[in-house]
Amino acid sequence: MVDVVIPLSVSGVWYPVPHQEPSKAGSLGIALVLEPYSHARVSEGEGVYINGAKVNFENLKYLEMKLGKVRVDMTSAVPLGYGYGMSASVSLAYSLGVAEIRGIPEEVAVRLAHESEVISGNGLGDVISQYYGHGIVCRMRPGLPPLGEVKVFESEGIVYSKPLAPLPTSRIVRRLDLALKLMEEFMRDPSLSSFFTISKRFAEALGFQSPYPCSFRKKGVILKLNEPESDSWIKHRIARRGAYVE
């Protein structure tokens, strides 16, 4: 039995880059890595549970085929399927837990978690952001390091999220040249306020609007920079560490 701790990640900008080899596929983009962490207990057995409810999606079928079956009991403050990178969190928990239990190299586990996201279409960069990053993560080259390149910008502060409705990732995976322009703008001012500014522009280009100031909508969740007027929001600190095994 082993415990795995995984942050959340909300991407603000992305540019899909396909490749025949899943480990080399992924996306360019920028993501904010957030607390509260999800906690997963991985043990011999079968079945994946989030807050007591059994879940099953394509990532897990791939990981079961590659690594064998285990039981994962995860607790999370946010729901699956809204845009918090939870499918990547589950994949990382599964693969890192198996690696620890069965003596598999951690880099192999991370690669398989990333491949499970790419092959299933559930994400193209969240595993990389959650494992290699903290603060604000900029994916400069697609795929896993060292082929892929990740830059991490230290950031502190509080942000807030409001989950609206689950949406499939396929609804938002589009290749907009605007993403590359916005990444260049961010690199000139890699700050939290800049992240929100460019993310709002990108979200609106995809057709996602937020009625709140200093905020943007990513898939089924709204992320807000300043303190909201109501208490119906989830509070997040910016994470200072990526995923790890306790």
N, C-alpha and C positions, 0 to 999 in steps of 0.2 A: 504494500500500500504506500502511496506517495501523494503529496499535496503539491498542486501547481497553482501559481498566482499569475493572472493575466490582466493587463489593462484593457480599456476600451479604446477604440480609435474611430474618429469621424473624419472622413476625407472631405476636403473642401474643393479640391480640383483634381481631375484625373484625365489621363490620356492613354487609352488602352494600346498595348503593343503586343500583338499575337506572335507566337513562334511555335514551330512544330514540336519542340521540346518544352514541356510544361515548366521545367525549372528555369528556362530562359525567357518565358513569357511573363507578362505582368502589366505594369502601368508606370508611367511617369505621373508624378502628382505630389500633393501636399496634404498632410493629415495632422490632426491634433490628437495626441495620446492622452487619455484621461483616466482618472480615478472616478468612482470607486472600482477597485479591482474585483474581478470575478475570482472565486476560489473553487478549485476542483479537486476532489479526492478521487484518485484513480486506483483501482484494485482489480485483482483477478475476478473475472465474472463476465457479465454481458449486459449491455444496455446503457444508454446515455440519458441522464436526467438533469433538467434545469429547474431548480426550485421545486423538486419533487415530481415534475411532469416529464414523462418520457418523450424524447424527441428523436426524429430520424430524418436525415436529409442526405443528399448525394455525397457530400464530403465524407460522411461516416462510412458509406459503402466502400469508397476508395481506400480509406485508412484501415478498415477491417481486412480488406483483401491484401494490403501490403504489410500490415503489422500484426494481424490477428485481433481477436476480440478481447476487450476489457470492459469493465464497468466504470463509468464516469458519473460522479455525483457533483454537480456544479451549483453554486449559489451566485446569483447575479442581481444587481439593483435595476437592471434595464431589460427590456424584452428582446426576443430574437426576431429578426426580420424587419427592423425599423431603420437601420442605418448606423448602428453603433459598432459594427464589426464583430457581432457576436458569433457568426458562423466561423470566422477565423479564430476567435477565442476558444471555441469548442474544439476546433481542429488542433490548435496548439496544445490545449490541455490533454487531449487524447494522445497525440504523438509524443509530447515530452514525458507524459506519464509512462507510456509504454517503454520509451527509451530508458528511463530510470529503472523500471522494474526488470526489464529483460536485457539490459546491458547493450543497448543499441547506441551508437554515437549520436550525440545531440544534433550535430549538423545534418545527419540523415533524417532525423525526426522533423526538423524545421523544413527541410526540403520537401518531405512528403506532405506536411501540412500545407505548404504553399501550393504544391501540385494539386492537392485535393480541392482547393479553392478555384484554381484555374480551370481544371477539368470539369468541375460541376457548374462553373459560371457564377458562383456565389461571391466572388471577389477577386481582385487582381493585385492588391497591394496591402491588404490589412494584416496578413500574417507577417509580412516584412516590417510594417510599421510597429506592430505590437511586440515583436521579438527584438528587433535591432534598435528600436527607438524609444524616446521619451520626449517630452516637450512638443515641439513642432518638427515633424519629419518631412523631409523633402526627398522624394525618390527621383534621383537624377538619371539613372539608367534602369531599365526594367530587369526583372529577375532577381535571383538571390545573389548577394555578395559571394565571391569577389567579382563575378560577372556583372551583377547589378551594383549600383552605387547609391548609398544612402547618406544624406547629410542631416545631422540633428542640430536643432537650434534650441538652446536652453530657454525656457519660458516659465514664468510663475503666474499664479493668479487663479481666479474662480470664474467658471462659466456655468451656464444653466442650459438644460435641455427640456424639451416638451415632446414626448412621443405622441404622434397623431394617429397613424395607422400603418400596418405592415404593408410593404410593397416589395415585389420581386426585384432583385438587382438588375435583371435584364431590362427593366424600364429605364435605367439611368446609364447603362454602359454604352456611351456614344463617344465617337472620336471627333472632338471639336478642336480646331486649330487655336481657338481662343485660349485653351488650356495652356498651350506652350507660351503664349504671350503673357498670361497671368503669372506663370511660374517665373518668367524673367523679371516681371515687376516685383514679385515677392522677394527674389534674391537681392534686389537693390534695397529692400527694407524688410528684413526677415523678423518681423515683430508680430505680436498677437493681434494688434489692431489691423495690421496689413493682411493677416490671414483672413480675418472676418470680411474685410473689404473685397478682396479678390474672390472669396468663396461666394459672397452674395452675388457678384457679377456672373460667376460661372453658373450658379444655381438658377438664376433668372434666365440665362441663355438656354438652359435645359427645360424651362417652363415651370420651375418651382419658385413660388413666391412665399415670403414671410411677411405678415402684417406688423411685426414688432421691430422697433428700431435696434440697430447694432446686432442684427441676427441674420441667419440664412437658413433655408430648408435644404436638408440632404435626405433624399428618399422620403421616409416616413417620420422624420424627426426634425425639429427646429432647434438650432443651437444659438444661444444668446450670450453676448459678452457682458452686459451690465445687469445688475440685479433686477429681477422682474418685479412687477407690482403685485402679483398674486403669489400664493404659496403652492401652486399646482405644478411647479417645475422641479426637476431633479438637479441638485447641486453637484458640481464636479470640480475637483482640484485638478490642475494639470499634472500628469504623472511624471515622476522623476526617475522611473525605472521601467524597463521592458519586462516581458514575461520571464518567469524563473521558477525553478523547482525548489521548494522549501526543504 
